């Protein structure tokens, strides 16, 4: 039972990180583009 529960938990954590990373990337990308334009 412990193993079965761990599997879903790990998948949920991975999905959470995957969703958080894309959200953070777009936020960081716009500033980078602005800096390049200014340079």
C-alpha distance matrix in Angstrom:
0.0 3.8 5.4 5.1 6.2 8.6 10.1 11.4 12.5 14.4 16.0 17.1 18.6 20.4 21.7 22.9 24.7 26.2 27.5 28.8 30.6 32.6 33.6 34.9 36.6 38.9 39.8 40.8 42.5 45.2 46.5 46.6 48.7 51.0 51.6 52.5 54.8 56.5 56.9
3.8 0.0 3.8 5.5 5.2 6.1 8.8 10.5 10.5 12.2 14.5 15.5 16.3 18.3 20.1 20.9 22.4 24.3 25.8 26.7 28.3 30.7 31.7 32.6 34.4 36.9 37.6 38.4 40.2 43.0 44.1 44.2 46.4 48.7 49.1 50.0 52.5 54.1 54.4
5.4 3.8 0.0 3.8 5.4 5.0 6.3 9.1 9.8 10.5 12.5 14.4 15.2 16.5 18.5 19.9 21.1 22.5 24.4 25.6 26.9 29.0 30.5 31.4 32.8 35.4 36.5 37.0 38.7 41.6 42.8 42.6 44.7 47.2 47.6 48.3 50.8 52.5 52.7
5.1 5.5 3.8 0.0 3.8 5.5 5.4 7.0 9.0 10.3 11.3 13.0 14.8 16.0 17.2 18.9 20.6 21.7 23.2 24.8 26.4 28.1 29.5 30.8 32.3 34.5 35.8 36.7 38.2 40.9 42.4 42.4 44.3 46.8 47.4 48.1 50.4 52.3 52.7
6.2 5.2 5.4 3.8 0.0 3.8 5.5 5.7 6.4 8.8 10.3 10.9 12.5 14.6 15.7 16.7 18.7 20.2 21.4 22.7 24.6 26.5 27.4 28.7 30.5 32.7 33.6 34.7 36.4 39.1 40.4 40.7 42.7 44.9 45.6 46.6 48.8 50.5 51.0
8.6 6.1 5.0 5.5 3.8 0.0 3.8 5.7 5.0 6.1 8.6 9.8 10.4 12.2 14.2 15.1 16.5 18.2 19.9 20.8 22.3 24.6 25.8 26.7 28.3 30.9 31.7 32.4 34.2 37.0 38.2 38.2 40.4 42.7 43.2 44.0 46.5 48.1 48.4
10.1 8.8 6.3 5.4 5.5 3.8 0.0 3.8 5.4 5.3 6.3 8.7 10.0 10.8 12.4 14.2 15.6 16.6 18.4 20.0 21.2 23.1 24.6 25.8 27.1 29.5 30.8 31.6 32.9 35.8 37.3 37.1 39.0 41.6 42.2 42.8 45.2 47.0 47.3
11.4 10.5 9.1 7.0 5.7 5.7 3.8 0.0 3.8 5.5 5.1 6.1 8.6 9.9 10.4 12.1 14.2 15.1 16.3 18.1 19.8 21.4 22.6 24.2 25.7 27.7 29.0 30.2 31.6 34.2 35.8 36.0 37.7 40.1 41.0 41.8 43.9 45.8 46.4
12.5 10.5 9.8 9.0 6.4 5.0 5.4 3.8 0.0 3.8 5.5 5.1 6.2 8.7 9.9 10.4 12.4 14.2 15.3 16.4 18.3 20.4 21.2 22.4 24.3 26.5 27.3 28.4 30.2 32.8 34.1 34.4 36.4 38.6 39.3 40.3 42.6 44.2 44.7
14.4 12.2 10.5 10.3 8.8 6.1 5.3 5.5 3.8 0.0 3.8 5.4 5.1 6.2 8.6 9.8 10.6 12.2 14.2 15.2 16.4 18.7 20.1 20.9 22.4 24.9 26.0 26.6 28.2 31.1 32.4 32.3 34.4 36.8 37.3 38.1 40.5 42.2 42.5
16.0 14.5 12.5 11.3 10.3 8.6 6.3 5.1 5.5 3.8 0.0 3.8 5.4 5.1 6.1 8.5 9.9 10.4 12.2 14.1 15.3 16.8 18.5 19.9 21.1 23.3 24.8 25.7 26.9 29.7 31.4 31.3 33.0 35.5 36.3 36.9 39.2 41.1 41.6
17.1 15.5 14.4 13.0 10.9 9.8 8.7 6.1 5.1 5.4 3.8 0.0 3.8 5.5 5.1 6.0 8.6 9.8 10.5 12.1 14.1 15.8 16.6 18.2 20.0 21.9 23.0 24.3 25.9 28.3 29.9 30.3 32.1 34.3 35.3 36.2 38.3 40.0 40.8
18.6 16.3 15.2 14.8 12.5 10.4 10.0 8.6 6.2 5.1 5.4 3.8 0.0 3.8 5.5 5.0 6.2 8.6 9.9 10.4 12.1 14.6 15.4 16.3 18.1 20.6 21.3 22.2 24.0 26.7 27.9 28.2 30.3 32.4 33.1 34.1 36.4 38.0 38.5
20.4 18.3 16.5 16.0 14.6 12.2 10.8 9.9 8.7 6.2 5.1 5.5 3.8 0.0 3.8 5.4 5.2 6.1 8.6 9.8 10.5 12.6 14.3 15.3 16.4 18.9 20.2 20.8 22.2 25.1 26.6 26.4 28.3 30.8 31.4 32.1 34.5 36.3 36.7
21.7 20.1 18.5 17.2 15.7 14.2 12.4 10.4 9.9 8.6 6.1 5.1 5.5 3.8 0.0 3.8 5.5 5.0 6.1 8.5 9.9 11.0 12.5 14.3 15.5 17.4 18.9 20.1 21.3 23.9 25.7 25.9 27.4 29.9 30.9 31.6 33.6 35.6 36.3
22.9 20.9 19.9 18.9 16.7 15.1 14.2 12.1 10.4 9.8 8.5 6.0 5.0 5.4 3.8 0.0 3.8 5.5 5.2 6.1 8.6 10.4 10.8 12.3 14.3 16.2 17.0 18.4 20.2 22.5 24.0 24.6 26.4 28.4 29.5 30.6 32.6 34.2 35.1
24.7 22.4 21.1 20.6 18.7 16.5 15.6 14.2 12.4 10.6 9.9 8.6 6.2 5.2 5.5 3.8 0.0 3.8 5.4 4.9 5.9 8.7 9.8 10.3 11.9 14.5 15.4 16.1 17.8 20.6 21.8 22.0 24.1 26.3 26.9 27.9 30.2 31.8 32.4
26.2 24.3 22.5 21.7 20.2 18.2 16.6 15.1 14.2 12.2 10.4 9.8 8.6 6.1 5.0 5.5 3.8 0.0 3.8 5.5 5.3 6.6 8.8 10.1 10.8 13.0 14.7 15.5 16.5 19.3 21.1 21.0 22.6 25.2 26.1 26.7 28.8 30.8 31.4
27.5 25.8 24.4 23.2 21.4 19.9 18.4 16.3 15.3 14.2 12.2 10.5 9.9 8.6 6.1 5.2 5.4 3.8 0.0 3.8 5.6 5.7 6.4 8.8 10.3 11.6 13.0 14.7 15.9 18.1 20.1 20.6 22.0 24.2 25.6 26.5 28.2 30.1 31.2
28.8 26.7 25.6 24.8 22.7 20.8 20.0 18.1 16.4 15.2 14.1 12.1 10.4 9.8 8.5 6.1 4.9 5.5 3.8 0.0 3.8 5.7 5.2 6.2 8.6 10.5 11.0 12.4 14.3 16.5 17.9 18.7 20.6 22.4 23.5 24.8 26.7 28.2 29.2
30.6 28.3 26.9 26.4 24.6 22.3 21.2 19.8 18.3 16.4 15.3 14.1 12.1 10.5 9.9 8.6 5.9 5.3 5.6 3.8 0.0 3.8 5.4 5.1 6.0 8.9 10.0 10.4 11.9 14.8 16.1 16.2 18.1 20.4 21.2 22.1 24.3 26.0 26.7
32.6 30.7 29.0 28.1 26.5 24.6 23.1 21.4 20.4 18.7 16.8 15.8 14.6 12.6 11.0 10.4 8.7 6.6 5.7 5.7 3.8 0.0 3.8 5.5 5.1 6.5 8.8 10.0 10.4 12.9 15.1 15.3 16.5 18.9 20.3 20.9 22.7 24.8 25.7
33.6 31.7 30.5 29.5 27.4 25.8 24.6 22.6 21.2 20.1 18.5 16.6 15.4 14.3 12.5 10.8 9.8 8.8 6.4 5.2 5.4 3.8 0.0 3.8 5.6 5.8 6.7 9.1 10.4 12.0 14.0 15.1 16.4 18.1 19.7 21.0 22.4 24.1 25.5
34.9 32.6 31.4 30.8 28.7 26.7 25.8 24.2 22.4 20.9 19.9 18.2 16.3 15.3 14.3 12.3 10.3 10.1 8.8 6.2 5.1 5.5 3.8 0.0 3.8 5.6 5.2 6.3 8.6 10.7 11.8 12.7 14.7 16.4 17.4 18.9 20.7 22.1 23.2
36.6 34.4 32.8 32.3 30.5 28.3 27.1 25.7 24.3 22.4 21.1 20.0 18.1 16.4 15.5 14.3 11.9 10.8 10.3 8.6 6.0 5.1 5.6 3.8 0.0 3.8 5.4 5.1 5.9 8.9 10.5 10.4 12.1 14.5 15.4 16.3 18.3 20.1 20.9
38.9 36.9 35.4 34.5 32.7 30.9 29.5 27.7 26.5 24.9 23.3 21.9 20.6 18.9 17.4 16.2 14.5 13.0 11.6 10.5 8.9 6.5 5.8 5.6 3.8 0.0 3.8 5.5 5.0 6.6 9.2 10.0 10.7 12.8 14.6 15.5 16.7 18.8 20.2
39.8 37.6 36.5 35.8 33.6 31.7 30.8 29.0 27.3 26.0 24.8 23.0 21.3 20.2 18.9 17.0 15.4 14.7 13.0 11.0 10.0 8.8 6.7 5.2 5.4 3.8 0.0 3.8 5.6 6.1 7.4 9.4 10.8 11.8 13.5 15.3 16.5 17.8 19.5
40.8 38.4 37.0 36.7 34.7 32.4 31.6 30.2 28.4 26.6 25.7 24.3 22.2 20.8 20.1 18.4 16.1 15.5 14.7 12.4 10.4 10.0 9.1 6.3 5.1 5.5 3.8 0.0 3.8 5.8 5.8 6.5 9.0 10.4 11.1 12.8 14.7 15.9 17.0
42.5 40.2 38.7 38.2 36.4 34.2 32.9 31.6 30.2 28.2 26.9 25.9 24.0 22.2 21.3 20.2 17.8 16.5 15.9 14.3 11.9 10.4 10.4 8.6 5.9 5.0 5.6 3.8 0.0 3.9 5.6 5.1 6.3 8.7 9.9 10.7 12.4 14.3 15.4
45.2 43.0 41.6 40.9 39.1 37.0 35.8 34.2 32.8 31.1 29.7 28.3 26.7 25.1 23.9 22.5 20.6 19.3 18.1 16.5 14.8 12.9 12.0 10.7 8.9 6.6 6.1 5.8 3.9 0.0 3.9 5.4 5.2 6.3 8.7 10.0 10.6 12.4 14.3
46.5 44.1 42.8 42.4 40.4 38.2 37.3 35.8 34.1 32.4 31.4 29.9 27.9 26.6 25.7 24.0 21.8 21.1 20.1 17.9 16.1 15.1 14.0 11.8 10.5 9.2 7.4 5.8 5.6 3.9 0.0 3.8 5.4 5.0 6.2 8.7 9.8 10.5 12.3
46.6 44.2 42.6 42.4 40.7 38.2 37.1 36.0 34.4 32.3 31.3 30.3 28.2 26.4 25.9 24.6 22.0 21.0 20.6 18.7 16.2 15.3 15.1 12.7 10.4 10.0 9.4 6.5 5.1 5.4 3.8 0.0 3.8 5.4 5.1 6.3 8.7 9.9 10.6
48.7 46.4 44.7 44.3 42.7 40.4 39.0 37.7 36.4 34.4 33.0 32.1 30.3 28.3 27.4 26.4 24.1 22.6 22.0 20.6 18.1 16.5 16.4 14.7 12.1 10.7 10.8 9.0 6.3 5.2 5.4 3.8 0.0 3.8 5.4 5.1 6.2 8.6 9.8
51.0 48.7 47.2 46.8 44.9 42.7 41.6 40.1 38.6 36.8 35.5 34.3 32.4 30.8 29.9 28.4 26.3 25.2 24.2 22.4 20.4 18.9 18.1 16.4 14.5 12.8 11.8 10.4 8.7 6.3 5.0 5.4 3.8 0.0 3.8 5.4 5.0 6.2 8.6
51.6 49.1 47.6 47.4 45.6 43.2 42.2 41.0 39.3 37.3 36.3 35.3 33.1 31.4 30.9 29.5 26.9 26.1 25.6 23.5 21.2 20.3 19.7 17.4 15.4 14.6 13.5 11.1 9.9 8.7 6.2 5.1 5.4 3.8 0.0 3.8 5.4 5.1 6.1
52.5 50.0 48.3 48.1 46.6 44.0 42.8 41.8 40.3 38.1 36.9 36.2 34.1 32.1 31.6 30.6 27.9 26.7 26.5 24.8 22.1 20.9 21.0 18.9 16.3 15.5 15.3 12.8 10.7 10.0 8.7 6.3 5.1 5.4 3.8 0.0 3.8 5.4 5.0
54.8 52.5 50.8 50.4 48.8 46.5 45.2 43.9 42.6 40.5 39.2 38.3 36.4 34.5 33.6 32.6 30.2 28.8 28.2 26.7 24.3 22.7 22.4 20.7 18.3 16.7 16.5 14.7 12.4 10.6 9.8 8.7 6.2 5.0 5.4 3.8 0.0 3.8 5.5
56.5 54.1 52.5 52.3 50.5 48.1 47.0 45.8 44.2 42.2 41.1 40.0 38.0 36.3 35.6 34.2 31.8 30.8 30.1 28.2 26.0 24.8 24.1 22.1 20.1 18.8 17.8 15.9 14.3 12.4 10.5 9.9 8.6 6.2 5.1 5.4 3.8 0.0 3.8
56.9 54.4 52.7 52.7 51.0 48.4 47.3 46.4 44.7 42.5 41.6 40.8 38.5 36.7 36.3 35.1 32.4 31.4 31.2 29.2 26.7 25.7 25.5 23.2 20.9 20.2 19.5 17.0 15.4 14.3 12.3 10.6 9.8 8.6 6.1 5.0 5.5 3.8 0.0
